[in-house]
Structures are given as structure tokens and as C-alpha cells.
Amino acid sequence: MKRKLTPKQQRFADEYIKSGNAADAARKAGYSKRSARSVGQENLTKPDIKKYIDEQMAEIASKRIMDATEAVELLTSIARGETKETVYIGTADGVYEKHKEADLKTRISATKEILKRYPGDDKLVKAQISKAEADVRIATAKARIVEHQADELEGAGRINPLLSALAKGAQRLVSEEEEDDANTDRED
């Protein structure tokens, strides 16, 4: 037969979960100030109260802590470009909020993290990682081509401010990719 907690015991347990202080929980639950300390400690030894507290704490933990399935789902969402990040862009007209998908490097990292969780054919994993890294190199090369074309137009006196900004952005991307590649090489 399962014994239920009295309303006072339930209030004590709920207050104890909030504060972690047995005497304070006993006072807030309605026990006398004089006996709050001893009643609080005694309540923590009662099996029904202890079981209730343990169940509530487990429920709280399960809601707040990501499980393995949720972690892999998040990594998958990042790798597929479904998860958007918020970027704030400052201009002369003010600050704008933009939502963009993760860059290739972040997506590759997410993919590596997913693949680590599936032991098996290392050749397949290495091939997939090599393909992703090749995609990054291709994007870097394209950025360099845009930069070169912008330089040629600038030399001919036909560049406009938008194209100039694009070229500078491409240069920054190339520099960041080279720096990231150097850091990755050092880690390996």
C-alpha cells in the first residue's frame, strides 16, 4: 500500500527542493520555528518524503539535462544547416539582426562529432571528412577568385563601393579559413 504525503510534508519537500535547507523548508511548510531544525532533519529520513524528493529531483534533471539523443539531433541540425544563429550587423543606419545557418567549418565539426558516435568503418569516416574539407578549400578558392576579379576592376577604375566591401569580406574569409586550417593542422 502506497502512503501519500500529508499536505505539510509535501510543502516541506517542495520547499526543500527549492532551497536545499531542511530547517528553512520546515518553517515555510508550517512547522514551528523551535522544532523546524529537528523536524526538517527527521523528515529527510522518512522513506516516503525521501522518495518524493528523489523523484522530483530526477524529473527536474531529466528536463534540464540534454540526453544523448537530443545531443545528436542538435548536431545533425547544425550539420544540415537547419539551426540558425543570430548575427548582429552594425551599419551607418543602425544595427540589424540576421539569422544565418552555420558556416562550413562549424557544419564539418558537427559532422565529425556525430561520426565519432558511430564506431565502424574508419575509411568511410575519413572519406567523408576529406570531402567536407575539400568543400571548404573550394569555397576558399572561390573567395580568392572574387577578390582577384575585384582587384582587376579596381585597377581599371570601375569598382563600386559594394564590390569593394565584397572583396574585403572575401579576403577576411580566406584569412580566417587559412588561420583555422593552421589551427586544425596543429591539433592533429
N, C-alpha and C positions, 0 to 999 in steps of 0.2 A: 504494500500500500504506500503510495507516494504522499508524503506530507507536504502541504503547502506552507509557505511562509506567512506569518502574520503581516498585516499592513505595516506595522512598526519595524519588523525585521526586514521587510522588502525596502522600506525607506532607508534603513541603516545600510543595507547592501548597496543600494543605488548611490547613496552619499559616499560610501567608502570607495566605490569605483571612481567617482569624480575626484576625490581628494587623496585617497590612499592613507588617510588618517582615521584610525578606528575611534578615538575619543571624540573627535570633531563630528564624525558621522553619527555617533550615538547621540550626541547633543542635538544635532539637526533632525534626527529621527524622532526626538521627543523623550529620550531617556533623561533622567535628572542629571544636572551638572555634576553633582557629587559622585554619582556612580558611573558616569559616562566612560571613564577610562577603563574600569574593570569590566563593565558590560560590553564595551567595544571589543576588548581582547577576547572575552568569553564567546561573543557572537562569531568571531572569526574561527573558533574551534568547532562550532556546530556544523555537522555534515550538510544539512540542507542549505544553510546560508553559504557555506564554502562552495558547495556545488553550484548554487545560483550565481555566485560571483565568478567562478571559473567559466561557466557557460557564457555569461555576458562578456567577459574579457575575450574569450575565444571568438565570439561573434564580432566584437569590435575589431580585433586583429584581422579577421578574415576580410572585413570591409576595407581596411586601411592598407593592408599589405598586398602588393601585387603577387599573384601566383605565377608559376612558370608559363602556363598557357597564355595568360594576359601579356606577359613579357614578350613572348614570341609573336603574338598578334600585333603588338605595338611595333616591334622590329620589322615585321612584314609590311605593316602600313607605311613605315618610313621608307623601306627599300622600294616599295612600289610607287612612292611619291604621293600617297594619299593623305599623309599627315602634313598639314601646312604649318609653317612657322610665321610669326608676325614680325615684320621688319618695319622700322620707323625710318622714314626718309626726310631729311631736312632740306628744304629749298628756300629760295628767297621769298616765296609766298607762304611759307609755314611748314609744319610737319605733317607728313602724310603716313598713313598706316597701309602696309601692303602685306598680303598673305601670299607666301610662295612655298613651293614644295622644296624639300631638302635638296641640296646640291649633290652632284655625283659622288663626291668623296664621302659625304655622310651616308648616302644610299649604299655605297660599297661597304662601308663599315658595318652598317646594319645587316647587310647580306652575309658578311663574314661572321658576325655574331650568331646569326641563325644557323649557318652551316656548321659552326663549332658544336652545336647541339645535336647534330645528326652524324654520329660516327659512321664511317663506311669508306667508300671509295675516295681516297685522298687525291687520286689523279683527276677525278671529276671536279672535286672542290678546287684544286689548283687551276684547272682549265677555266672554271667559271670566274675565279678571281683574276686570272690573266686577261680574260675577255673584258671584265669590268675595268681593269687598269688600262687596257688598250682604248676603251671608250674615253677615259679621262685624257689620254695622250692625244686622241683625235680632237677632242674639244679644245685642248690647249693649242694644237696646230691651227685650228680654225680661228682662234682668237688672234694668233700671230699673223695670219693672212689678213684679217680685218685691219689689224694695226698697220701692216705694211701698205695696204691699199690707202689707208688714211694718210700715211706719211707721203705717199706719192701725190695724192690730191693736194695736200698741204704745200708740197714743193711747187705745184703748178698754180698755187694761189686760188684754188677752187674749193677749199674746205669750209664748211659752215660750223658754227659752234656745237650743234648736236653731234655731228660726226666726230668732232674733236673730243667731246666728252665720251663718246662711244669708244674711241681709240684708247683714251686714258683708262677707261674701265676694263677694256680688254687687256691692257698691259698689267693692271693690278691683278686680274685673274691669273694671268700667266705667271706673274711673280709669286702669287700665293700658291699656285699648283707646284711650281718648282721648289718652293720652300717646304711644302707639305711632302713632296716626293723625297726630298733630302731627309726630312724628319722620319719618314717611313723607312727609308733605307737604313738609317741609324738604329731604328727599333728592331729591324730584322737582324 
